Amino acid sequence: MQTWKRKNSSGSGRTKKKWVVPALTAFFLIFTLVAGAFDFPNYWNQSLAWAGNLTGLNTSVLEIKDVPYRLGLDLQGGTHLIYEADMANINNDDQEAALEGVRDVIERRVNSFGVSEPTVTTSHDNRIIVDLAGVLDVSEAIKQIGETPILEFKEENTEVGRAATAEEQQIIDTANASERQRADDILLRAKNNEDWEALKTEFNGQDLGWITAKNETLGYLVQETLNLWTKEGSFAYKVIENEEGLNIVRYVEKKDSKRMELSHILICFEGKLRCTDPISAIEANVQLTNLLADLTAENFVQKAQAYSTDPGSKESGGYLGWIEPGQTVPAFELAAYNLPVNGISEVVETEFGYHVIYKKAEEFVPAYNLERVLVPLTTLNDIAQVDEQWKNTNLTGQQLKTARVEFDQNTGSPHVSLLFNSEGADLFGQITSRNVGLRVAIFLDGLPISVPTVQDAIYGGQAIITGNFTLDEAKMLAQRLNAGALPVPIHLISQQTVGPILGKISLEKSIFAALIGFALVGLFMVGIYRLPGIIAILALALYAVLNLAAYRIFGVTISLSGIAGLVLSVGMAVDANVLIFERTKEELRAGRDLRSAIDEGFKRAWPAIRDGNVTTLIAAIVLYGFSSSFVKGFALTLSIGILFSMFTAIAVTRTYLLSAQRITWLHKTWMYFTGVKEIK
C-alpha cells in the first residue's frame, strides 16, 4: 500500500553541514580573543614582545595601536557649560543656521585651549552645550567662549617695515609724551603712599613673581631696579623703560634661590592639556613602568626620545635648558628643586601629564619678587600696522547682510554669495577697486577663514567667492560668514566643574563595581545552570569585548551614566540567557533529547527576548533624542548593549550549546540544569 509521508529534511541538512557549528564556535572564540586584544592592546603588545624575545621573530607587525577611550567629564574632570542663544533679532528662517554658526565659532574658540576632542553640541531649545575635558579654569573658559563673533575684512599690507611719515611721527610723539606723563603720575601717586593694590587694579598691574637677573625676558627689570638702589618694600625712584614700555616697579623682597639645568620625559594622556596624540591613562602607567625599569642619567636622552609624547621633548631628548624660578608649574618646580645634581625624580603629575625629571646642574642665585604697572608706548605699528601682513578696513560683519551657497549655472560647482547693505556695498567697492589682483582676507575672531584674490572692482553690494569648493566646504564658509553677519548673543545658564581627582575616583570605583558585578553574575550562572552557565559566561565575554570595541571605534564618550547603561544591558543579556535556559530545562523535563530541547528552548524564549529588548531599545532611542548629554550617554550605551546582547544570546550562546551537545562525554546530568533527571 502506497502512502504519502512528510520528508524529514532537517536530518540530512545537519549531516551535510556538520562543520558549520564547530566552525562558528571556533570563529566566535577567536573573535573574542581578537576583540579583547583590540580593547586592551597594551597586554597584547607586551605578549607579542615577550614572544618575539623568546623566538627571535619580528612580532611588531602584529602590534595593535592603542585608540584611547573617550571619557566623559565625570570620569576625567573638566568643565561643562550650557549657553542659551538669544534669537530675538534673528528671523525664524535663519535661526537654525545662526545657531550652527555660533556652535562653529565656539568650537573654534575652545580648540585654542589645547583640549583633546572638546565637545560642542546644540539642542532643540537654542542651547549650546560645551564639554571641555581637563579644563578646570572655568572663568577663563567662560571669558573666551562668551564673546560675540567678530567678522572683519582685511586687505594686504603693501608697506611692511616702512618708516613713519612726518605726520605719523608727530602722532607717535604726542602719544608718547602723554604716556610718559601718565607713567610719572602713577609713580608719584605710589610714592605718596596711595594704595598700591588699588593702583594695580586701576592700571592692570602685575605680580611678576620671583625673577633672577639672568631671566631672559624680565632680567632687565631686576638689573635696573638694583642699579637704582631700590630697597625692599620700595619703588624704583624713576620709571624704567624697556621694549615693553614704561615700568613702575615695586621691589617686594629677595630670597636665595637657584637656577637649574633640567631635562624631562613627558608622557601626556587623555584629559591633560596640549596633548597632540593622547593615550589612555592606563597605557601611560604601563609606559612609565617600562621606562623606569632601567632609566639612568646616561640613557636619559635616548629614553626621552623613545618615550616622550611631546614632539619638542622627543626631538631635543627632553632637554629644557636653564630653568628660572617660577618658569614652570609649581609641582614640577618643587620636584626639580628637591633633586640632587645628576638625580632622577619619581613620577611627577601636572596638568600636562606625567613627568620624569633629570637635573644636570644647578647654581645658587638671588631671586627678586617684583610687581609693576606697565604703560605701553605707542608705536608706528599701532597706528599704521606696518609690521602686519594684513591691515584693517572699516568693513565688518555689521555691513554683511547674508551669505549663502549657490551653484554656477554653467559648471554646477558651488560658490559662496555675499550680500552687503548700502554702507557695506560702498566700502566693498572702494576696497576691491584698490586691490585688483591682490587678496582681501576675511577674518573671524582674528583668524582667516577665506583669502580670495580680487579679480575686478565689485560694486552694487553683491559678490561671490569661488575656489573649487566642495559642497561641504562652501556650506562651512557660508556658515562662518553668517556667524559674523548675524551676531547672536549667548548667555551662560549653567556651569559645572569636576575635579580630576574626583573623576579618577569615580572611574576606579566604576571599573571595580563592573568587575565585581560581572564576577557575581558568573558565579550565579555557573551555580544555577552549570555547563550552560559557563557557556553563558563565554557569550557574555564576547558581549563585553564587542561593547568596548564599539566604544573605541565609534568614539563613544563613556560617562558614569554610560557605565550605568552598560551594566543594565549586561543584566538584560543575562536575563536573555536565563529565559533560554529555563525554557530548555522545561523541554528536558518533558522528555525531549538535548538537541531538540535546545532548539525548542530558543524558539520559545525568542518572542519574550525580542519584545523585551525592542521595547527597551525604543525607550532608549526616545531618551537619546529628547534629553541632556548626561542622559544621552546612558541611552547610547544601553542601545549598543541591547543590540549586542540579542546577538550574543541568540546566535553565540546557541552555537556554543550546540557544540557542547555534540560532545557525548558532556552528556552528564550533573553538568546541566538542576531538576533534570536524565540527558538524552
C-alpha positions in Angstrom: 0.0 0.0 0.0 1.4 3.4 -1.0 1.2 6.3 1.4 2.3 10.0 1.5 4.8 10.9 4.2 6.5 14.3 5.0 10.1 14.3 4.0 12.4 14.9 7.0 15.0 17.3 5.6 16.4 18.5 8.9 18.4 15.4 9.5 20.1 15.4 6.1 20.8 19.2 6.5 22.6 18.5 9.7 24.5 15.7 8.1 25.6 17.8 5.2 26.6 20.8 7.4 28.2 19.2 10.4 31.1 21.6 10.1 29.1 24.8 10.4 28.5 24.7 14.2 32.2 23.8 15.1 33.4 26.5 12.6 31.2 29.1 14.1 32.2 28.1 17.6 35.9 28.5 16.7 35.2 31.8 15.0 33.4 33.2 18.0 36.1 32.1 20.4 38.9 33.5 18.2 36.9 36.7 17.6 36.5 37.1 21.4 40.3 37.0 21.7 40.9 39.4 18.8 38.4 41.9 20.1 39.9 41.6 23.6 43.3 42.3 22.2 41.9 45.4 20.4 40.3 46.5 23.7 43.4 46.0 25.7 46.3 46.5 23.3 49.0 47.0 25.9 48.7 43.5 27.2 48.6 42.1 23.7 51.6 44.1 22.6 53.5 43.1 25.7 52.7 39.4 25.0 54.0 39.9 21.4 57.2 41.5 22.6 57.7 38.6 25.1 57.1 36.0 22.3 59.4 37.9 20.0 62.2 37.9 22.5 61.6 34.2 23.1 61.6 33.1 19.5 63.7 35.8 17.9 60.9 36.6 15.4 59.8 40.1 14.5 56.3 40.4 16.0 56.0 44.2 15.7 53.8 43.9 12.6 51.1 42.3 14.7 51.1 45.1 17.3 47.8 46.9 17.7 47.7 50.7 18.1 46.0 51.9 21.2 42.9 54.0 20.4 42.1 55.7 23.7 38.6 55.6 25.2 36.9 58.9 25.3 36.0 59.6 28.9 33.2 62.0 30.0 33.9 64.9 32.3 32.6 63.0 35.3 35.3 60.4 34.8 38.3 62.6 33.9 37.5 66.0 35.2 36.8 69.2 33.3 34.2 71.9 32.6 30.6 71.6 31.5 28.9 74.8 30.3 25.4 75.3 28.9 24.7 78.5 26.9 21.4 79.8 25.6 21.4 81.8 22.3 19.3 84.9 22.1 17.4 84.6 18.8 15.2 87.7 19.4 16.6 89.6 16.5 17.0 86.6 14.1 14.4 85.7 11.5 12.8 82.3 12.0 14.2 81.0 8.7 17.7 82.0 9.8 17.7 80.7 13.3 18.9 77.2 12.7 21.8 78.4 10.5 22.6 81.1 13.1 22.7 78.6 15.9 25.1 76.3 13.9 27.2 79.3 13.2 27.5 80.1 16.9 28.3 76.5 17.6 31.1 76.5 15.0 32.6 79.8 16.4 32.6 78.3 19.9 34.2 75.1 18.7 37.0 77.1 17.0 37.5 79.1 20.3 37.7 76.1 22.6 40.2 74.4 20.3 42.7 77.1 21.5 42.6 75.5 25.0 44.6 72.6 23.6 41.9 70.2 24.8 41.8 66.8 23.1 38.5 66.5 21.4 36.4 69.2 23.0 32.6 68.6 22.5 30.3 71.4 21.4 26.7 70.4 20.6 23.4 72.2 20.1 19.9 71.3 21.3 16.4 72.0 20.0 15.8 74.8 22.5 18.6 77.1 21.2 21.1 75.9 23.7 24.8 75.1 23.1 26.5 72.5 25.4 30.2 72.8 25.8 32.3 70.0 27.4 36.0 70.8 28.0 37.8 67.8 29.3 40.7 68.7 31.6 39.9 72.4 31.7 39.4 73.4 35.3 39.7 77.2 35.0 36.1 77.8 34.3 36.4 81.6 34.5 38.9 81.6 31.6 36.7 79.3 29.6 33.7 81.5 30.1 35.6 84.6 29.2 36.9 83.1 25.9 33.7 81.5 24.8 31.3 84.2 25.7 32.3 86.9 23.3 30.2 87.8 20.2 31.9 86.6 16.9 33.9 89.3 15.2 33.9 89.3 11.3 36.5 91.6 9.6 37.5 92.2 6.0 41.3 93.0 5.7 43.5 94.0 2.8 47.1 93.1 2.2 49.7 95.4 3.7 52.0 96.6 0.9 54.0 98.8 3.2 55.5 96.3 5.7 58.5 97.7 7.5 58.3 101.3 6.2 59.4 104.3 8.3 56.9 106.7 9.8 55.8 109.7 7.8 56.3 113.1 9.4 52.6 113.2 10.2 52.6 109.8 11.8 55.8 110.6 13.8 54.1 113.7 15.2 51.1 111.5 16.3 53.5 109.0 17.9 55.5 111.7 19.7 52.3 113.3 21.0 51.0 109.9 22.3 54.4 109.0 23.8 54.6 112.3 25.7 51.1 111.7 27.1 52.1 108.1 28.1 55.3 109.2 29.8 53.3 111.8 31.8 50.8 109.2 32.8 53.6 106.8 34.0 55.2 109.7 36.0 51.8 110.4 37.6 51.3 106.8 38.6 54.8 106.6 40.1 54.2 109.9 42.0 50.9 108.5 43.4 52.7 105.4 44.5 55.4 107.3 46.2 52.8 109.4 48.0 51.6 106.2 49.7 48.4 105.8 47.7 47.1 102.3 47.9 49.3 100.2 45.6 46.8 97.4 45.2 44.2 99.9 44.1 46.7 101.4 41.6 47.5 97.9 40.2 43.8 97.2 39.8 43.2 100.6 38.1 46.1 100.3 35.6 46.2 96.4 35.2 49.3 95.9 37.3 51.1 92.6 37.5 52.7 90.4 40.2 55.8 89.2 38.3 56.8 86.7 41.0 60.4 85.6 41.7 62.8 86.6 39.0 66.6 86.4 38.7 68.9 88.8 37.0 69.6 86.2 34.3 65.9 85.8 33.3 65.8 86.2 29.5 62.6 88.4 29.4 62.5 90.1 32.8 66.1 90.1 34.0 66.5 93.7 32.7 63.9 94.9 35.2 65.8 93.2 38.1 69.1 94.7 37.0 67.7 98.2 36.5 65.8 98.1 39.9 69.1 97.1 41.6 71.0 99.8 39.8 68.6 102.4 41.1 69.5 101.3 44.7 65.9 100.3 45.4 65.3 98.9 48.8 62.9 96.0 49.7 59.3 97.2 50.0 60.1 100.4 48.0 59.5 101.6 44.4 62.2 102.2 41.9 62.6 106.0 42.1 62.1 106.5 38.4 60.2 104.9 35.6 62.1 102.1 33.9 61.8 101.9 30.1 62.3 98.7 28.1 60.9 97.1 24.9 57.5 96.5 26.5 57.0 100.2 27.5 57.2 102.2 30.8 57.5 100.2 34.0 56.6 101.5 37.5 58.3 98.8 39.6 57.9 97.8 43.3 60.7 95.7 44.8 58.9 93.4 47.3 61.6 91.1 48.7 64.6 89.0 48.0 65.4 85.3 48.7 68.1 82.8 47.9 67.1 80.5 45.0 68.7 78.5 42.3 68.6 78.1 38.5 68.5 74.5 37.3 69.6 72.8 34.1 66.9 70.3 33.5 65.7 67.6 31.2 62.4 65.7 31.4 60.4 62.9 29.8 56.7 63.8 29.3 54.0 61.3 28.8 50.8 63.1 28.0 47.5 61.2 28.3 43.7 61.8 28.0 42.4 64.8 29.9 45.7 66.6 30.0 46.5 69.9 28.3 48.2 70.2 24.9 48.1 66.5 24.0 48.5 66.2 20.3 48.0 62.4 20.3 46.7 61.4 23.7 46.9 57.9 25.0 44.8 56.4 27.9 45.9 56.8 31.5 46.3 53.0 31.7 48.7 52.9 28.8 50.6 55.9 30.3 51.1 54.0 33.5 52.3 50.9 31.6 54.8 53.1 29.6 56.1 54.6 32.9 56.7 51.1 34.4 58.7 50.1 31.3 60.6 53.4 31.3 61.6 53.4 35.0 62.8 49.8 34.9 66.3 50.8 33.7 66.4 54.6 33.5 69.7 56.2 34.3 71.4 59.5 33.7 73.5 58.0 30.9 70.5 56.8 28.9 68.1 59.6 29.8 68.3 61.3 26.3 67.6 58.0 24.5 64.7 57.2 26.8 63.3 60.7 26.3 63.4 60.3 22.5 61.8 56.9 22.8 59.0 57.6 25.3 58.2 61.3 25.3 54.8 62.1 23.7 55.6 65.8 23.4 57.2 66.4 20.0 59.6 69.1 21.4 60.9 66.8 24.1 61.2 63.9 21.7 63.3 65.9 19.3 65.5 67.5 22.0 66.0 64.4 24.1 63.9 66.1 26.8 66.4 69.0 27.3 64.8 72.1 28.8 67.9 74.2 29.4 68.3 76.5 32.4 65.0 77.0 34.2 64.4 80.1 36.2 62.3 80.2 39.4 58.6 80.5 38.6 59.1 79.4 35.0 57.4 76.1 35.3 54.2 74.9 37.1 54.6 74.6 40.9 54.5 70.7 41.1 57.3 70.4 38.5 59.4 73.1 40.1 59.1 71.7 43.6 60.2 68.2 42.4 63.1 69.6 40.5 64.2 71.9 43.3 64.5 69.0 45.8 66.5 66.8 43.4 70.3 66.5 43.8 72.5 67.2 40.8 72.5 64.1 38.5 69.4 62.9 40.2 66.3 61.5 38.6 62.9 62.2 40.1 60.0 59.9 40.8 56.9 60.4 38.6 55.5 63.9 38.8 52.0 64.6 37.6 51.0 68.0 36.3 48.2 69.4 34.1 50.4 68.4 31.1 50.8 64.7 32.0 53.4 62.5 33.8 57.0 63.9 34.0 60.3 62.2 35.0 62.9 64.9 35.7 66.7 64.8 35.4 68.8 67.6 37.0 72.1 68.1 35.2 73.3 71.1 37.1 72.3 74.0 39.4 73.6 77.3 40.5 72.5 79.3 43.5 71.3 82.8 42.7 69.3 85.5 44.4 65.7 85.9 43.2 63.7 89.1 43.5 59.9 89.4 43.9 58.8 92.3 41.7 55.4 94.0 41.0 54.8 96.5 38.3 52.4 98.7 36.4 53.2 98.8 32.7 52.3 101.7 30.4 52.8 100.7 26.8 54.3 103.2 24.4 52.5 103.9 21.1 54.5 102.7 18.1 54.1 103.1 14.3 52.5 99.7 14.1 49.7 100.8 16.5 48.6 103.5 14.1 49.6 102.1 10.7 50.0 98.3 11.2 53.3 98.4 9.2 54.6 95.2 10.7 51.5 93.1 10.0 50.6 91.2 6.8 47.0 92.4 6.9 45.6 95.8 7.7 42.1 96.7 8.8 39.4 98.2 6.6 36.2 99.6 8.0 34.2 96.7 6.6 32.9 94.2 9.2 30.2 91.7 9.7 27.8 94.6 10.6 27.7 95.6 6.9 27.2 92.0 5.6 23.5 91.1 5.3 23.9 87.4 4.5 26.0 84.7 2.9 24.6 81.7 1.1 25.7 78.8 -1.0 24.8 79.0 -4.7 25.8 77.0 -7.8 27.4 78.1 -11.1 24.9 77.8 -13.9 27.5 76.6 -16.4 29.7 74.2 -14.3 27.3 73.4 -11.4 30.2 73.9 -8.9 29.3 75.5 -5.6 30.4 79.0 -4.6 29.5 81.4 -1.8 27.4 84.5 -2.5 27.7 87.6 -0.3 25.2 90.4 0.0 26.1 93.7 1.7 23.9 96.6 2.9 24.3 100.0 1.3 27.2 101.1 3.5 28.9 97.8 3.0 28.4 98.0 -0.8 30.2 101.4 -0.9 33.1 100.2 1.4 33.5 96.9 -0.5 33.6 98.8 -3.9 36.4 101.0 -2.6 38.3 98.1 -1.1 38.1 95.9 -4.3 38.9 98.8 -6.6 42.3 99.5 -4.9 43.1 95.8 -4.6 42.6 94.3 -8.1 45.0 91.4 -8.4 45.6 91.4 -4.6 44.0 89.4 -1.9 41.3 90.6 0.5 41.0 88.3 3.5 38.0 87.6 5.7 38.8 87.1 9.4 36.6 85.5 12.0 37.7 86.0 15.6 41.1 87.1 14.4 41.7 84.1 12.2 41.5 84.0 8.4 38.6 81.8 7.1 39.0 82.8 3.4 41.7 84.6 1.5 40.3 85.2 -2.0 42.0 87.2 -4.8 40.1 90.2 -6.2 39.6 89.8 -10.0 37.8 93.1 -10.6 36.4 96.0 -8.7 33.0 95.0 -7.4 30.2 97.5 -6.9 26.5 97.0 -6.1 26.9 95.1 -2.9 26.9 91.6 -4.3 29.9 89.4 -4.6 30.8 85.7 -4.9 33.8 83.7 -3.6 34.9 80.9 -5.8 37.7 78.4 -5.3 36.9 74.8 -6.3 34.9 74.3 -3.2 33.2 71.0 -2.3 29.6 71.5 -1.2 30.6 70.9 2.5 33.4 73.5 2.3 31.1 76.1 0.7 28.4 75.4 3.4 31.0 75.8 6.2 32.3 79.1 4.8 28.8 80.5 4.4 28.0 79.4 7.9 31.1 81.1 9.3 30.4 84.3 7.4 26.8 84.3 8.8 28.1 83.8 12.3 29.8 87.2 12.0 27.0 88.8 9.9 24.2 87.7 12.3 25.9 88.0 15.7 23.9 86.0 18.2 24.4 86.9 21.9 24.7 83.9 24.1 24.0 83.7 27.8 25.6 81.2 30.3 22.8 79.4 32.1 24.6 76.5 33.7 28.2 75.6 34.7 29.7 72.6 36.3 33.3 71.7 37.1 34.5 68.2 38.0 38.0 67.9 39.6 40.4 65.3 38.1 40.8 63.5 41.5 37.0 63.1 41.8 36.9 61.9 38.2 39.7 59.4 38.8 38.0 58.0 41.9 34.7 57.7 40.0 36.4 55.8 37.2 38.2 53.4 39.6 35.0 52.7 41.5 33.1 52.2 38.3 35.6 49.7 37.0 35.7 47.9 40.3 31.9 47.7 40.6 31.7 46.4 37.0 34.2 43.7 37.7 32.5 42.6 40.9 29.1 42.6 39.2 30.4 40.5 36.3 32.0 38.0 38.7 28.8 37.7 40.8 26.8 37.2 37.7 29.2 34.5 36.5 29.0 32.7 39.9 25.2 32.8 39.8 25.1 31.4 36.3 27.5 28.6 37.0 25.9 27.7 40.3 22.4 27.5 38.8 22.9 26.3 35.3 26.4 24.7 35.5 27.8 23.9 32.0 25.2 26.2 30.2 26.2 28.8 32.8 29.9 28.5 31.7 28.7 28.8 28.1 26.7 31.9 29.0 29.9 33.4 30.6 31.8 32.8 27.3 29.0 34.5 25.4 29.0 37.4 27.9 32.8 37.8 27.4 32.2 38.3 23.7 29.4 40.7 24.5 31.7 42.7 26.8 34.6 43.0 24.3 32.2 43.9 21.5 30.9 46.8 23.6 34.3 48.1 24.4 35.5 47.8 20.8 32.4 49.7 19.7 33.2 52.5 22.2 36.7 52.8 20.7 35.8 52.5 17.0 32.8 54.9 17.1 34.3 57.3 19.7 31.5 56.8 22.2 32.1 59.1 25.2 32.0 57.0 28.4 30.4 58.6 31.4 29.1 57.4 34.7 25.6 57.3 33.2 27.0 55.4 30.2 28.5 52.8 32.5 25.1 52.5 34.2 23.6 51.8 30.7 26.3 49.2 30.1 25.6 47.5 33.4 21.9 47.5 32.7 22.4 45.9 29.3 24.6 43.2 30.9 21.7 42.4 33.1 19.4 42.2 30.1 21.9 39.9 28.3 22.0 37.6 31.4 18.2 37.7 31.5 18.0 36.5 27.9 20.2 33.6 28.7 18.1 32.8 31.8 15.0 32.7 29.7 16.6 30.4 27.1 18.0 28.0 29.8 14.7 27.9 31.7 12.7 27.1 28.5 15.4 24.4 27.6 15.1 23.0 31.1 11.3 22.6 30.7 11.8 20.8 27.5 14.3 18.4 29.0 11.9 17.7 31.9 9.2 16.9 29.3 11.4 14.1 28.0 13.0 15.7 24.9 16.5 14.9 23.9 19.2 17.6 24.4 19.3 18.8 20.8 15.6 19.2 20.3 15.3 20.7 23.8 17.9 23.4 22.8 16.0 24.1 19.6 12.7 24.3 21.3 14.0 26.3 24.2 15.4 29.0 21.9 12.2 29.0 19.8 10.0 29.6 22.9 12.3 32.1 24.5 12.8 34.3 21.4 9.5 36.2 21.4 9.9 37.3 25.1 13.6 38.3 24.5 12.7 40.1 21.3 9.7 42.0 22.8 11.6 43.0 25.9 14.7 44.2 24.1 12.8 46.1 21.4 10.6 48.0 23.9 13.7 48.9 25.9 15.5 50.0 22.7 12.6 52.2 21.8 12.7 53.8 25.2 16.5 54.3 24.9 16.1 56.0 21.5 13.5 58.4 22.9 15.8 59.2 25.8 18.7 59.9 23.4 16.6 62.2 21.3 14.9 64.3 24.0 17.4 64.5 26.9 20.6 66.2 28.1 24.1 65.0 27.3 24.4 63.1 30.6 21.2 61.0 29.9 22.3 60.5 26.3 25.3 58.7 27.5 23.1 56.2 29.4 20.8 55.8 26.4 23.6 55.3 23.9 25.5 52.6 25.8 22.2 50.9 26.7 21.2 50.8 23.0 24.5 49.4 21.9 24.4 46.9 24.7 20.9 45.7 23.7 21.8 45.1 20.1 24.9 43.1 21.1 23.0 41.2 23.9 20.4 39.9 21.4 23.2 38.8 19.1 25.2 37.0 21.8 22.2 35.4 23.5 20.6 34.1 20.3 23.5 33.4 18.0 26.6 32.9 20.2 25.0 31.0 23.1 23.1 28.8 20.8 26.2 27.9 18.8 28.2 27.1 22.0 25.3 24.9 23.3 25.0 23.0 20.0 28.8 22.4 20.1 28.7 21.1 23.6 25.7 18.9 22.7 27.9 17.2 20.0 30.4 16.1 22.7 29.0 12.9 24.2 31.1 12.9 27.3 29.5 16.2 28.3 26.1 14.5 28.4 26.2 14.2 32.1 23.1 15.1 34.0 25.1 16.9 36.8 26.6 19.1 34.1 23.3 20.6 33.2 20.3 22.1 34.9 19.2 21.2 38.4 15.9 19.3 38.5 16.7 17.4 35.2 16.8 13.6 35.8 18.3 12.5 32.5 20.1 13.9 29.5 19.3 12.1 26.3 
